[in-house]
Amino acid sequence: MPSLIDIRRRIRSVKNTQQITKAMKMVSAAKLRRAQERVIAARPYAGMLDKLLSNVVAAARQDEAAGNNPMLAAREEKRVLLILVTADRGLAGAFNGNLIKAATSFLEEHKGCTLELEALGRKGRDFFRRRDITFSGELVGASEKPKYENAQELAERIIKRYSDDELDSVYLLYNEFKSVLSQKLTITRLLPVTVSETAAPVDYIYEQPVEELLASLLPKYVEIGIFRAMLESAAAEFAARMTAMDAASSNAAEMIDKLTLYMNRVRQASITREIIEVVSGASAQE
C-alpha cells in the first residue's frame, strides 16, 4: 500500500497537469475564434470563384483555344502528387492520426503510380519521412497561422509541373472544420481542374479573350483551394485541441477525486490501526 506522502505527491502532480490542460484549452479557444472567422470569410469567396469559373468554362466550351488550357487536360494517372495538410504540434486527439491513416490508405490505393508527397505540417512530414516516399516539398511552422503567400508559392510550383507534363494529377488531403466537436476528413483533386458540367452558359461580355481569362482564373482557383484547406485545417486543429484538453481536464478532475478518496481511506485505516495498538497496549498493562 502506498504511503500518504506518495499519494499526496501524485495528487499534486495531477493537479499541475490539470492546470496545464486548462490553460491549453483556453488558448485554443481564443485561437479558434480567430481561425473560425478567417474560415467563414474565405468560404463565400471560394464558392463564388468556383461558380464563376464553372460559368466561364461552360460559356467557353465552344472556344477551342480556351479548351486547350493545360490545367483542364485530364490524363491517365501515372504520376500522382498528394498534398497532406497536418498540424505542427500534437495534443489534438485523433486530428493528425486520422490524416496520416487516410494518407497511408491513399498511397496504398495508388501504389501502382509514381507517388510524391507535399507535406504541409510537421506531423505529416515526420511520419512519412521514415517511410519510402518521395517528397516534392515541405512547409512547417505555418499550420496555426496560414499565409496566402505560402499557398501561392505552392500553387505556382505544382501548376508549372503539371503544365510541363511532370504530373498527371494533384490531390489535397486535409481536415475540414465543421464545428468544435466535428471535423470532416476531406480529399479533393486540385489538378486537373474539374468544374460542374451542369452549369448553364452565361452571356458574358468579355473584355479579353476567353483563353486569357481562363489563364488568370484557373491559377487563382488552385491558390484559393490550397489556402482554404490550410485555413480549414487550422480551425479544425484548434477545435480538436480544445476538445482534447477539455477531456484531459475532466479526466484529471476525476482522477483527483479518486486519489483523494483513496488517501482518506488510507489515513482512516492508519488512524484505526494506531487506535487499536493503543487500546491493545493499555489492555495488556491491566
Secondary structure, DSSP 8 states (H G I E B T S, - for coil): ---HHHHHHHHHHHHHHHHHHHHHHHHHHHHHHHHHHHHHHHHHHHHHHHHHHHHHHHHTTT-HHHHT-GGG-----SEEEEEEE--SS--STTHHHHHHHHHHHHHHHTTTSEEEEEEESHHHHHHHHTSS-EEEEEE-S-SSS--HHHHHHHHHHHHHHHHTTS-SEEEEEEEEEEETTEEEEEEEEEES----TT--------SS-HHHHHHHHHHHHHHHHHHHHHHHHHHHHHHHHHHHHHHHHHHHHHHHHHHHHHHHHHHHHHHHHHHHHHHHHHHHH-
